[in-house]
């Protein structure tokens, strides 16, 4: 755990640790000598140690504090988090430990840690759970309706566990998607132009099927890591390609595909990095809309942000359900999603055999979509360059006269132009 500041420390004490103390989470651990690593500031450590839930935590696991400073630039908190993640992951690596990587604004379903323990005993070196953003305000409204927790809950101050089943968290979660997550719904008219996931509602059922590029590593076997590479944390977060760098594609892994096994909710205020839900006219055409959505998905899958491990995991359908999974409705949506993924991501996701089978279909479909997009993009770019024609002509003249800076700007503009048109 890496935490600092009043807001995140409050989430840790009032929600995260209470959820970890539900009966089939930390109390279900069989072996002795477990540690809870907390990278935090001196001030926040005092607050954590003074909270009644901390005394309960110590009955099951040994807290170990690692000191980090306050961030010098509050806006760069993601990079500052890397300081703490380097400390805690290096300690786990040096001890050859099994590690569960957590965030303070997180609630785990009861049984998540028991699942992690069982999979580790079976030989898993990685356990992944899909991780998407939920909106803080509606999430706690729905959790309050279920009698689980509200934004004003003081479970930590009361020293009480937070007990929630996967189905309860799914019920609240799928009604509380952050706008970022809402734009990953395939059938929505505001589908993202760079989706980190795709999901589909199951008609008549209280649940969704998710394919995700965003995963939480809820088990990492550092005994399987030969050389510990933390360089990604110098410029990015642990959510980047840290797991792929250190364990590659060959690790034995378990992917949580059923929310009854484990479910995580992590939240942010609705206004935090809110994404527009305005209708995108390109995505609503009867025929072209599906193709252009598919092109967005294809280009997201090929984006350097996502490593080969995340692309492999994207092929896994994940069932989030608040009731029993009953029959054909779920199967029909899974087949629909699989067909879309094969058409637009078949050359990029899954294992080598799957990619080979889908190559010709995906290549043809994507190239047709690129041609259709060009009909939208070329007029837009033409108007842009026409409106700025004096500036464009001036830079072109400077480039022809030998100005190296102007020539580099022209080359960069041509590369960007090609990327906008063809991808």
C-alpha positions, -999 to +999 in steps of 0.1 A: +000+000+000+012+035-009-008+063+008-005+099+018-028+128+024-061+131+043-084+119+016-065+087+006-056+079+042-093+082+052-103+058+024-077+034+036-089+034+072-126+036+067-131+013+037-100-006+024-087-020+057-122-028+070-129-047+037-096-066+040-107-076+075-139-093+063-139-130+073-126-146+041-099-119+034-069-113+057-084-134+086-085-164+063-047-165+058-033-198+070+004-192+073+021-170+100+044-141+095+024-121+070+032-084+066+012-054+056+036-030+039+026+006+041+046+033+024+034+066+039+045+099+055+054+104+091+022+124+097-001+099+080+016+070+099+006+086+132-030+088+120-030+052+108-016+039+141-041+059+161-071+045+143-090+016+161-090-005+129-052-006+130-053-025+163-076-050+147-053-054+117-023-061+139-041-092+153-038-109+119-008-094+101+024-074+110+022-038+097+056-026+083+059+011+076+082+026+049+088+063+049+080+085+019+080+123+018+050+145+008+050+152-030+068+184-040+043+188-068+008+178-058-002+176-095+024+148-101+010+124-075+011+095-099+048+098-102+052+104-065+034+071-059+062+054-078+085+063-049+064+042-025+058+014-050+096+010-055+101+006-018+073-019-012+079-040-043+117-041-037+111-054-002+087-081-016+113-091-042+141-093-016+120-116+005+108-137-024+073-130-011+038-134-025+024-098-028-010-084-031-008-049-046-035-025-032-047+011-035-063+030-006-095+038-025-104+002-029-130-023-015-125-060-021-153-085-019-152-110+009-133-140-002-108-122-025-078-129-003-089-165+003-091-169-035-056-155-039-043-179-013-059-209-029-045-200-063-010-195-049-011-229-032-021-244-066+010-228-082-002-195-097+024-168-099+000-141-110-037-135-102-054-107-121-088-090-116-103-065-141-101-030-128-123-001-141-133+032-126-165+038-106-180+071-097-176+078-060-210+096-054-233+070-070-212+041-057-216+050-021-252+059-026-259+023-038-236+007-011-256+027+015-289+013+001-275-022+006-264-014+041-227-019+034-211+016+036-218+052+029-194+081+023-198+091+060-191+056+073-166+054+102-159+017+101-122+023+108-130+045+138-154+018+151-129-010+145-154-029+124-150-050+092-167-041+060-183-073+046-196-073+010-201-101-014-191-099-050-227-098-061-234-069-037-204-049-051-214-057-087-250-045-080-236-012-067-207-010-092-225-014-125-250+013-115-221+036-107-197+036-136-175+067-139-180+085-172-146+071-184-159+036-179-193+045-195-174+053-228-162+017-230-197+004-236-196-010-271-232-001-279-231+034-266-232+063-291-203+080-272-178+050-274-142+060-266-117+067-294-090+051-272-109+024-251-091+006-223-119-019-221-151-030-239-182-041-221-217-052-230-250-052-210-268-086-208-304-079-217-328-089-189-300-097-165-283-077-137-248-079-151-223-071-179-195-089-198-162-071-198-130-074-219-103-052-203-069-039-209-068-026-173-061-052-146-052-052-109-025-078-100-040-091-068-012-117-065+025-114-076+049-142-068+082-124-064+099-157-060+094-161-098+111-127-105+148-132-114+157-095-119+135-067-104+129-039-129+113-008-114+123+017-141+087+021-153+079+039-120+104+067-129+081+080-156+048+062-152+029+042-126+029+005-115-002+002-138+021+004-168+041-025-181+057-033-147+042-068-144+051-077-181+087-064-176+092-086-145+072-118-153+066-116-190+042-139-208+054-172-193+042-169-157+015-193-145-015-171-140-051-171-129-075-146-144-107-138-124-135-142-149-164-145-125-172-118-100-183-145-076-146-154-072-134-118-065-145-083-072-128-049-067-143-015-067-120+016-069-136+050-072-130+086-081-153+116-079-175+120-110-159+153-119-124+139-116-112+136-152-148+134-164-152+123-200-178+137-224-208+115-231-219+135-261-231+115-291-203+108-316-219+110-351-192+088-366-202+059-343-239+060-349-241+051-386-259+018-392-229+002-410-200+027-407-206+033-370-196-003-361-166-002-384-153+031-369-158+018-334-139-013-343-111+008-357-109+027-324-106-006-306-080-019-330-058+012-326-062+011-288-050-025-288-020-016-309-011+015-288+023+013-271+005+021-237-006-016-236+020-044-234+016-079-248+004-093-215-025-068-213-034-077-249-034-114-241-057-107-211-080-087-232-092-118-249-106-131-216-144-125-211-152-114-175-186-120-161-198-093-136-232-104-122-254-095-093-276-126-098-272-161-110-258-165-145-287-181-164-282-195-198-285-183-233-286-145-228-251-145-214-239-169-240-254-148-268-236-117-256-203-136-251-206-148-288-213-113-300-184-098-281-160-126-293-170-119-329-163-082-326-130-089-309-120-113-337-129-088-364-111-058-350-085-072-326-078-107-338-043-098-350-033-083-317-050-103-288-050-138-275-023-164-282-003-168-314-027-195-328-057-172-323-040-143-340-031-164-370-066-176-375-080-141-374-053-122-394-069-120-428-104-111-416-092-084-392-068-069-417-095-065-443-120-051-419-096-026-403-084-013-437-120-008-449-127+011-417-096+033-423-108+042-457-142+052-443-126+073-416-106+091-442-138+104-457-145+121-423-110+132-415-098+146-448-125+173-450-119+183-414-081+186-419-086+205-451-107+231-434-082+233-406-053+239-430-073+264-450-083+284-420-046+286-410-032+289-446-011+320-440+008+303-412+011+270-432+025+289-462+049+308-441+064+276-425+066+260-459+085+289-473+109+288-444+115+251-449+122+256-486+146+283-477+166+258-456+154+266-420+160+233-402+134+240-375+107+247-401+117+215-419+113+194-387+079+210-381+068+201-417+080+165-412+062+162-379+030+177-394+031+152-422+036+123-398+007+135-377-014+140-408-008+104-420-016+092-385-049+111-384-059+097-418-046+061-417-038+054-380 
